[in-house]
Every structure is written in structure tokens, then in C-alpha cells.
């Protein structure tokens, strides 16, 4: 899929993710949230994912044995975690 993406569009999306800072708004979230982290993710370290979960009131943190695409790399565990979260 990435091979067929428009390079300028992809670069713009990456820049948007890089440049957006929502740290100050995390504590104001009032909806249920689940932060899923891949134990072997080279792009988002576990410490960053834990920080995110710690800043969101009552967030549920899930660490999976995966890298960045845990919904593909650990799909059964990912699906079970999402179902548990949605049913809680």
C-alpha cells in the first residue's frame, strides 16, 4: 500500500503527526480510551505509550508482543484486548 501512496501526501501526513502536540489536552479527555503498545515498536517506545496512558484519565493500557502494527502482528491478542475494552 505504501508503495502506491502519493509521496508528497504521505510526507505531509508524517509532518502533521510530527508537528501536532496534544500533551496539554490529554488530561481533559472524558471518553473511555485504550492505548495499545507494541513491545517491539521501533517508532513509538513503550515509555511514550505508557506516558500517554498515564496522562489520559482512566485510560486502559495494553502491551502486546508486536512491533508497530499490533492489529496485524498480534491480531488475536489485539482483538481480544479491544473486545474486553469495549465490553467493560
N, CA, C and O atoms as a GROMACS GRO file, in nm:
protein
  352
    1UNK      N    1   0.082  -0.118   0.000
    1UNK     CA    2   0.000   0.000   0.000
    1UNK      C    3   0.088   0.126   0.000
    1UNK      O    4   0.060   0.222  -0.072
    2UNK      N    5   0.193   0.125   0.081
    2UNK     CA    6   0.279   0.243   0.086
    2UNK      C    7   0.348   0.270  -0.047
    2UNK      O    8   0.370   0.385  -0.083
    3UNK      N    9   0.380   0.164  -0.119
    3UNK     CA   10   0.446   0.182  -0.248
    3UNK      C   11   0.360   0.258  -0.348
    3UNK      O   12   0.412   0.320  -0.440
    4UNK      N   13   0.228   0.253  -0.329
    4UNK     CA   14   0.136   0.318  -0.422
    4UNK      C   15   0.085   0.453  -0.369
    4UNK      O   16   0.008   0.522  -0.437
    5UNK      N   17   0.128   0.490  -0.248
    5UNK     CA   18   0.084   0.616  -0.191
    5UNK      C   19   0.155   0.733  -0.259
    5UNK      O   20   0.268   0.722  -0.304
    6UNK      N   21   0.084   0.844  -0.265
    6UNK     CA   22   0.144   0.966  -0.318
    6UNK      C   23   0.253   1.011  -0.223
    6UNK      O   24   0.224   1.038  -0.106
    7UNK      N   25   0.379   1.021  -0.268
    7UNK     CA   26   0.489   1.055  -0.177
    7UNK      C   27   0.471   1.190  -0.107
    7UNK      O   28   0.502   1.202   0.012
    8UNK      N   29   0.421   1.290  -0.178
    8UNK     CA   30   0.401   1.420  -0.115
    8UNK      C   31   0.292   1.414  -0.009
    8UNK      O   32   0.304   1.473   0.098
    9UNK      N   33   0.186   1.341  -0.039
    9UNK     CA   34   0.077   1.326   0.058
    9UNK      C   35   0.123   1.251   0.182
    9UNK      O   36   0.088   1.287   0.294
   10UNK      N   37   0.200   1.145   0.161
   10UNK     CA   38   0.250   1.068   0.274
   10UNK      C   39   0.343   1.153   0.360
   10UNK      O   40   0.335   1.151   0.483
   11UNK      N   41   0.432   1.228   0.295
   11UNK     CA   42   0.524   1.315   0.368
   11UNK      C   43   0.447   1.421   0.447
   11UNK      O   44   0.484   1.454   0.560
   12UNK      N   45   0.340   1.474   0.389
   12UNK     CA   46   0.259   1.574   0.459
   12UNK      C   47   0.191   1.513   0.581
   12UNK      O   48   0.183   1.578   0.686
   13UNK      N   49   0.142   1.391   0.569
   13UNK     CA   50   0.081   1.322   0.684
   13UNK      C   51   0.184   1.301   0.795
   13UNK      O   52   0.155   1.324   0.912
   14UNK      N   53   0.303   1.258   0.757
   14UNK     CA   54   0.410   1.238   0.855
   14UNK      C   55   0.444   1.369   0.925
   14UNK      O   56   0.465   1.371   1.046
   15UNK      N   57   0.450   1.477   0.849
   15UNK     CA   58   0.481   1.608   0.908
   15UNK      C   59   0.372   1.651   1.005
   15UNK      O   60   0.400   1.710   1.109
   16UNK      N   61   0.248   1.622   0.971
   16UNK     CA   62   0.137   1.658   1.059
   16UNK      C   63   0.146   1.582   1.191
   16UNK      O   64   0.128   1.641   1.298
   17UNK      N   65   0.175   1.453   1.184
   17UNK     CA   66   0.192   1.374   1.306
   17UNK      C   67   0.309   1.428   1.388
   17UNK      O   68   0.300   1.441   1.510
   18UNK      N   69   0.419   1.458   1.321
   18UNK     CA   70   0.539   1.509   1.388
   18UNK      C   71   0.512   1.643   1.456
   18UNK      O   72   0.560   1.666   1.567
   19UNK      N   73   0.437   1.730   1.392
   19UNK     CA   74   0.422   1.867   1.439
   19UNK      C   75   0.304   1.891   1.533
   19UNK      O   76   0.293   1.998   1.591
   20UNK      N   77   0.217   1.794   1.548
   20UNK     CA   78   0.100   1.811   1.634
   20UNK      C   79   0.136   1.775   1.778
   20UNK      O   80   0.187   1.666   1.804
   21UNK      N   81   0.109   1.865   1.869
   21UNK     CA   82   0.139   1.843   2.010
   21UNK      C   83   0.010   1.858   2.090
   21UNK      O   84  -0.041   1.968   2.106
   22UNK      N   85  -0.040   1.747   2.141
   22UNK     CA   86  -0.164   1.748   2.218
   22UNK      C   87  -0.140   1.717   2.366
   22UNK      O   88  -0.234   1.681   2.437
   23UNK      N   89  -0.015   1.730   2.411
   23UNK     CA   90   0.016   1.697   2.550
   23UNK      C   91  -0.076   1.767   2.650
   23UNK      O   92  -0.123   1.705   2.746
   24UNK      N   93  -0.101   1.893   2.629
   24UNK     CA   94  -0.181   1.968   2.727
   24UNK      C   95  -0.328   1.929   2.728
   24UNK      O   96  -0.397   1.954   2.827
   25UNK      N   97  -0.377   1.868   2.621
   25UNK     CA   98  -0.519   1.833   2.617
   25UNK      C   99  -0.547   1.691   2.665
   25UNK      O  100  -0.663   1.655   2.681
   26UNK      N  101  -0.445   1.611   2.688
   26UNK     CA  102  -0.467   1.472   2.726
   26UNK      C  103  -0.548   1.458   2.855
   26UNK      O  104  -0.637   1.374   2.864
   27UNK      N  105  -0.517   1.538   2.953
   27UNK     CA  106  -0.586   1.530   3.081
   27UNK      C  107  -0.732   1.569   3.076
   27UNK      O  108  -0.807   1.542   3.170
   28UNK      N  109  -0.774   1.633   2.968
   28UNK     CA  110  -0.914   1.676   2.958
   28UNK      C  111  -1.002   1.574   2.885
   28UNK      O  112  -1.122   1.597   2.868
   29UNK      N  113  -0.944   1.465   2.843
   29UNK     CA  114  -1.024   1.364   2.774
   29UNK      C  115  -1.126   1.304   2.870
   29UNK      O  116  -1.091   1.267   2.983
   30UNK      N  117  -1.249   1.294   2.829
   30UNK     CA  118  -1.356   1.242   2.914
   30UNK      C  119  -1.429   1.124   2.851
   30UNK      O  120  -1.543   1.095   2.886
   31UNK      N  121  -1.365   1.058   2.760
   31UNK     CA  122  -1.423   0.940   2.697
   31UNK      C  123  -1.332   0.822   2.728
   31UNK      O  124  -1.212   0.839   2.749
   32UNK      N  125  -1.388   0.701   2.730
   32UNK     CA  126  -1.303   0.583   2.753
   32UNK      C  127  -1.194   0.576   2.646
   32UNK      O  128  -1.218   0.601   2.528
   33UNK      N  129  -1.074   0.542   2.691
   33UNK     CA  130  -0.961   0.534   2.598
   33UNK      C  131  -0.878   0.410   2.626
   33UNK      O  132  -0.863   0.368   2.741
   34UNK      N  133  -0.826   0.352   2.521
   34UNK     CA  134  -0.736   0.239   2.533
   34UNK      C  135  -0.611   0.272   2.453
   34UNK      O  136  -0.619   0.308   2.335
   35UNK      N  137  -0.496   0.260   2.516
   35UNK     CA  138  -0.368   0.281   2.450
   35UNK      C  139  -0.306   0.144   2.427
   35UNK      O  140  -0.279   0.071   2.522
   36UNK      N  141  -0.283   0.110   2.301
   36UNK     CA  142  -0.223  -0.018   2.265
   36UNK      C  143  -0.079   0.007   2.223
   36UNK      O  144  -0.052   0.091   2.138
   37UNK      N  145   0.013  -0.067   2.285
   37UNK     CA  146   0.155  -0.050   2.255
   37UNK      C  147   0.215  -0.183   2.213
   37UNK      O  148   0.185  -0.287   2.270
   38UNK      N  149   0.301  -0.177   2.113
   38UNK     CA  150   0.376  -0.294   2.072
   38UNK      C  151   0.508  -0.299   2.148
   38UNK      O  152   0.584  -0.202   2.147
   39UNK      N  153   0.535  -0.410   2.212
   39UNK     CA  154   0.656  -0.425   2.293
   39UNK      C  155   0.782  -0.399   2.212
   39UNK      O  156   0.882  -0.352   2.266
   40UNK      N  157   0.779  -0.430   2.084
   40UNK     CA  158   0.898  -0.417   1.999
   40UNK      C  159   0.883  -0.306   1.896
   40UNK      O  160   0.943  -0.313   1.788
   41UNK      N  161   0.804  -0.205   1.927
   41UNK     CA  162   0.778  -0.097   1.832
   41UNK      C  163   0.899  -0.003   1.825
   41UNK      O  164   0.933   0.060   1.925
   42UNK      N  165   0.962   0.008   1.709
   42UNK     CA  166   1.077   0.099   1.697
   42UNK      C  167   1.034   0.246   1.681
   42UNK      O  168   1.115   0.336   1.702
   43UNK      N  169   0.909   0.269   1.644
   43UNK     CA  170   0.864   0.406   1.618
   43UNK      C  171   0.808   0.473   1.743
   43UNK      O  172   0.827   0.593   1.762
   44UNK      N  173   0.739   0.397   1.827
   44UNK     CA  174   0.678   0.454   1.948
   44UNK      C  175   0.725   0.370   2.067
   44UNK      O  176   0.672   0.262   2.091
   45UNK      N  177   0.823   0.419   2.141
   45UNK     CA  178   0.874   0.344   2.256
   45UNK      C  179   0.766   0.318   2.360
   45UNK      O  180   0.673   0.398   2.376
   46UNK      N  181   0.779   0.207   2.432
   46UNK     CA  182   0.682   0.174   2.537
   46UNK      C  183   0.668   0.286   2.638
   46UNK      O  184   0.558   0.314   2.686
   47UNK      N  185   0.776   0.350   2.671
   47UNK     CA  186   0.770   0.461   2.768
   47UNK      C  187   0.678   0.572   2.719
   47UNK      O  188   0.605   0.631   2.799
   48UNK      N  189   0.680   0.600   2.590
   48UNK     CA  190   0.592   0.703   2.535
   48UNK      C  191   0.446   0.660   2.541
   48UNK      O  192   0.358   0.740   2.573
   49UNK      N  193   0.419   0.534   2.510
   49UNK     CA  194   0.282   0.483   2.515
   49UNK      C  195   0.231   0.482   2.658
   49UNK      O  196   0.116   0.517   2.683
   50UNK      N  197   0.315   0.442   2.753
   50UNK     CA  198   0.275   0.444   2.894
   50UNK      C  199   0.248   0.587   2.942
   50UNK      O  200   0.153   0.612   3.016
   51UNK      N  201   0.332   0.680   2.898
   51UNK     CA  202   0.311   0.820   2.933
   51UNK      C  203   0.174   0.865   2.884
   51UNK      O  204   0.099   0.930   2.957
   52UNK      N  205   0.141   0.832   2.760
   52UNK     CA  206   0.012   0.869   2.703
   52UNK      C  207  -0.101   0.813   2.788
   52UNK      O  208  -0.194   0.886   2.823
   53UNK      N  209  -0.094   0.687   2.823
   53UNK     CA  210  -0.199   0.625   2.904
   53UNK      C  211  -0.206   0.688   3.042
   53UNK      O  212  -0.314   0.704   3.098
   54UNK      N  213  -0.091   0.724   3.098
   54UNK     CA  214  -0.089   0.787   3.231
   54UNK      C  215  -0.151   0.926   3.230
   54UNK      O  216  -0.204   0.970   3.332
   55UNK      N  217  -0.145   0.994   3.120
   55UNK     CA  218  -0.196   1.132   3.111
   55UNK      C  219  -0.346   1.138   3.082
   55UNK      O  220  -0.410   1.239   3.108
   56UNK      N  221  -0.402   1.031   3.029
   56UNK     CA  222  -0.545   1.027   2.996
   56UNK      C  223  -0.619   0.967   3.116
   56UNK      O  224  -0.589   0.854   3.156
   57UNK      N  225  -0.714   1.040   3.173
   57UNK     CA  226  -0.786   0.988   3.290
   57UNK      C  227  -0.849   0.852   3.262
   57UNK      O  228  -0.922   0.835   3.165
   58UNK      N  229  -0.820   0.757   3.347
   58UNK     CA  230  -0.877   0.621   3.342
   58UNK      C  231  -0.849   0.546   3.212
   58UNK      O  232  -0.926   0.458   3.173
   59UNK      N  233  -0.741   0.580   3.145
   59UNK     CA  234  -0.708   0.508   3.022
   59UNK      C  235  -0.666   0.365   3.054
   59UNK      O  236  -0.608   0.338   3.159
   60UNK      N  237  -0.697   0.276   2.964
   60UNK     CA  238  -0.660   0.136   2.976
   60UNK      C  239  -0.537   0.114   2.888
   60UNK      O  240  -0.539   0.146   2.770
   61UNK      N  241  -0.430   0.058   2.945
   61UNK     CA  242  -0.305   0.036   2.872
   61UNK      C  243  -0.289  -0.112   2.840
   61UNK      O  244  -0.307  -0.197   2.927
   62UNK      N  245  -0.256  -0.141   2.716
   62UNK     CA  246  -0.234  -0.279   2.671
   62UNK      C  247  -0.100  -0.285   2.600
   62UNK      O  248  -0.075  -0.210   2.506
   63UNK      N  249  -0.015  -0.376   2.645
   63UNK     CA  250   0.112  -0.401   2.579
   63UNK      C  251   0.105  -0.537   2.510
   63UNK      O  252   0.074  -0.638   2.572
   64UNK      N  253   0.134  -0.538   2.381
   64UNK     CA  254   0.128  -0.662   2.304
   64UNK      C  255   0.265  -0.700   2.252
   64UNK      O  256   0.351  -0.614   2.230
   65UNK      N  257   0.285  -0.828   2.232
   65UNK     CA  258   0.411  -0.877   2.174
   65UNK      C  259   0.405  -0.855   2.023
   65UNK      O  260   0.372  -0.946   1.946
   66UNK      N  261   0.437  -0.733   1.985
   66UNK     CA  262   0.431  -0.692   1.844
   66UNK      C  263   0.522  -0.572   1.828
   66UNK      O  264   0.583  -0.524   1.923
   67UNK      N  265   0.531  -0.526   1.704
   67UNK     CA  266   0.604  -0.403   1.676
   67UNK      C  267   0.502  -0.292   1.659
   67UNK      O  268   0.425  -0.264   1.751
   68UNK      N  269   0.499  -0.227   1.544
   68UNK     CA  270   0.415  -0.110   1.525
   68UNK      C  271   0.272  -0.141   1.481
   68UNK      O  272   0.182  -0.063   1.509
   69UNK      N  273   0.250  -0.252   1.415
   69UNK     CA  274   0.117  -0.285   1.364
   69UNK      C  275   0.060  -0.403   1.440
   69UNK      O  276   0.041  -0.511   1.383
   70UNK      N  277   0.033  -0.383   1.567
   70UNK     CA  278  -0.009  -0.494   1.652
   70UNK      C  279  -0.141  -0.556   1.608
   70UNK      O  280  -0.166  -0.673   1.636
   71UNK      N  281  -0.225  -0.479   1.541
   71UNK     CA  282  -0.352  -0.537   1.493
   71UNK      C  283  -0.328  -0.640   1.384
   71UNK      O  284  -0.416  -0.722   1.357
   72UNK      N  285  -0.212  -0.637   1.320
   72UNK     CA  286  -0.175  -0.737   1.220
   72UNK      C  287  -0.077  -0.839   1.277
   72UNK      O  288  -0.089  -0.959   1.251
   73UNK      N  289   0.019  -0.792   1.355
   73UNK     CA  290   0.126  -0.877   1.405
   73UNK      C  291   0.084  -0.965   1.522
   73UNK      O  292   0.141  -1.072   1.544
   74UNK      N  293  -0.015  -0.921   1.598
   74UNK     CA  294  -0.067  -0.997   1.712
   74UNK      C  295  -0.218  -0.985   1.711
   74UNK      O  296  -0.280  -0.947   1.810
   75UNK      N  297  -0.276  -1.020   1.596
   75UNK     CA  298  -0.419  -0.989   1.574
   75UNK      C  299  -0.512  -1.054   1.676
   75UNK      O  300  -0.609  -0.991   1.717
   76UNK      N  301  -0.486  -1.178   1.716
   76UNK     CA  302  -0.576  -1.242   1.812
   76UNK      C  303  -0.572  -1.171   1.948
   76UNK      O  304  -0.676  -1.144   2.007
   77UNK      N  305  -0.451  -1.142   1.996
   77UNK     CA  306  -0.438  -1.070   2.123
   77UNK      C  307  -0.495  -0.929   2.113
   77UNK      O  308  -0.559  -0.880   2.206
   78UNK      N  309  -0.471  -0.864   2.001
   78UNK     CA  310  -0.525  -0.730   1.978
   78UNK      C  311  -0.678  -0.734   1.981
   78UNK      O  312  -0.740  -0.654   2.050
   79UNK      N  313  -0.737  -0.825   1.906
   79UNK     CA  314  -0.883  -0.835   1.901
   79UNK      C  315  -0.942  -0.865   2.039
   79UNK      O  316  -1.045  -0.809   2.076
   80UNK      N  317  -0.879  -0.954   2.114
   80UNK     CA  318  -0.928  -0.985   2.248
   80UNK      C  319  -0.921  -0.862   2.339
   80UNK      O  320  -1.013  -0.836   2.416
   81UNK      N  321  -0.812  -0.788   2.329
   81UNK     CA  322  -0.798  -0.668   2.412
   81UNK      C  323  -0.904  -0.565   2.377
   81UNK      O  324  -0.963  -0.503   2.466
   82UNK      N  325  -0.928  -0.546   2.250
   82UNK     CA  326  -1.030  -0.448   2.208
   82UNK      C  327  -1.168  -0.493   2.253
   82UNK      O  328  -1.246  -0.411   2.302
   83UNK      N  329  -1.200  -0.620   2.239
   83UNK     CA  330  -1.330  -0.670   2.283
   83UNK      C  331  -1.349  -0.653   2.433
   83UNK      O  332  -1.455  -0.610   2.478
   84UNK      N  333  -1.244  -0.686   2.512
   84UNK     CA  334  -1.254  -0.668   2.658
   84UNK      C  335  -1.278  -0.520   2.691
   84UNK      O  336  -1.360  -0.487   2.777
   85UNK      N  337  -1.205  -0.432   2.622
   85UNK     CA  338  -1.220  -0.290   2.647
   85UNK      C  339  -1.362  -0.242   2.611
   85UNK      O  340  -1.423  -0.168   2.687
   86UNK      N  341  -1.412  -0.284   2.498
   86UNK     CA  342  -1.545  -0.240   2.455
   86UNK      C  343  -1.656  -0.296   2.544
   86UNK      O  344  -1.760  -0.234   2.560
   87UNK      N  345  -1.633  -0.413   2.601
   87UNK     CA  346  -1.734  -0.475   2.687
   87UNK      C  347  -1.727  -0.426   2.830
   87UNK      O  348  -1.816  -0.454   2.910
   88UNK      N  349  -1.621  -0.353   2.864
   88UNK     CA  350  -1.607  -0.305   3.004
   88UNK      C  351  -1.688  -0.179   3.028
   88UNK      O  352  -1.688  -0.126   3.140
   0.00000   0.00000   0.00000
